[in-house]
């Protein structure tokens, strides 16, 4: 999927990365009790990352059609896709688990759960991003010839 000759997936992926990086910092700061306003920042940036990541996933799926199904690039693309889906789920859990628990968790525990889920998502995101980099720089996926 391209716009004016440029692939859309790499244009979009930077936004969830930036939003989720801020969200992790805000979740950790909130769990540490630094400021209550970090909870709102975490929820906003996490939500924005989740929405834009969905758009990036759709664009990535259209790029997937261009990869030979029997190639090493497809194996890497499959791992990239699965890991990034797990990242999305981790950040979704960070957003909804504290609210879904209702009164079963106190505020401090809910913040810790959110920070842990976001932290796991962030670590997985680094692996998924590295695999995405391999697709571009090693296999030239999305490179116009």
N, C-alpha and C positions, 0 to 999 in steps of 0.2 A: 504494500500500500504506500503510495507516494503522493506528495503534493509538490507541484512545480519541480518535479524530478528528484526530490529529496525523500528518503524513506521516513515515515512518520514514527515508527517505533523508537528509534534512537532519539528523536526529538522529545518524545514524551517521557522516557524513563528517568530523565534527570529530575523531574518534579517529584515523583514519589520518593526517590532517594533523598532529596533535600528535605521534604516534609517529614519523612519517617526518621531522619537523623535528628531533626529538631524535636520530634515527638519523643524519641528515646531519652534525650536529655531532659525534657520536661517531665516525663514519667519518673525518671530517677530523682530529679529535684523535688517533685511532689512527694514521692515516697520518703525522701530524706527530711521532709517537713520544712523545706526552705521557705516556700511561699505557697499559699493556697491557689494563687492565680495560675500556677504552673499546670494544675489539673485542666483548666480551660484551654490553655495553650496546647497541651498534649492531645486533648480530644479534637480540637480544631485541626491541628496539623496532621494527626492520624487520619481523620475523616477525609481531608483533602487528598492525602496520599492514597487512600483506598479508592477514591473515585477516579483519580487520574491513572492509577495503576490498572484499573479495569479497561480504560481506553488504550493504554499501552499493551495490555494483553491481547486485545482484539487486533491491534495493528501487528503485534508479533505473530499471531496465528496466521495472518495473511502472508507474512514473510516466510513462514514455515513451508508454505506450498512451493517455494522456489528451491528448496533443498532436496537433493537426491535422497530418496528414502533408504537406500542401501549404504549411504556414505557415513564416514566417521563424523562429519558435521551434523548429520541427523541425530546421531547418538548424543553428541554434546548438546544439541538443541533440545532434545527430549529431557535431559537432565536439567538444563537451564529452566525449561518450562515447569518441570515438577518442583524444583526448588523455589522458584519464584511464586508458584501457587501456594506453597507452604508458608512463604514469607507473608503473603497476603492474608492467609488464615491466622497466622500469629498476630498480626496487627489488628485484624478483626476481633480476635479474642481479647486483646488488650483493651479494645474499645468497649466491648459488650459484657465481658465477664464481671467486672465490678458492679455493673447495674443489674445484671441477670441474677447475681447472688442474693440480691435484696438485703434482707436483714441477717442472712446467714454469715456475713463477714462484717467485721468492723471496718472503718474507713482506712486505717493503716494497712490492714491485710489486703483490702481491695487495691490499694495503691501499689503494694508490693507485687501482687499478682499481675497487675497491668504492666509494671516496670519489667517483670521477668519475661512476660510474653513478648513485649516489645524488644527486649534485649536479645532473646532467641531469634526473633524475626530479623533484627539488625545483623546478627552474626551470619544467619543463612543468606541474607541479602548480599553480603560481601562475597560469598561463594558463588551465588547466582550471577552476580555482576561480573565476576572473573570469568565464568563460563560464557557469558554474553560477549565479553571482550575477546575471548578465543574465537567465537563465531565470526566476528568482524575481522580481527587482525591475523588470525591463522587460516581461516577458511574463506575469507572474503564474502561472507554472507551479507547481502544488502548493498554490496559495492556494485555500482553501475559500471559496466565494461564498455 
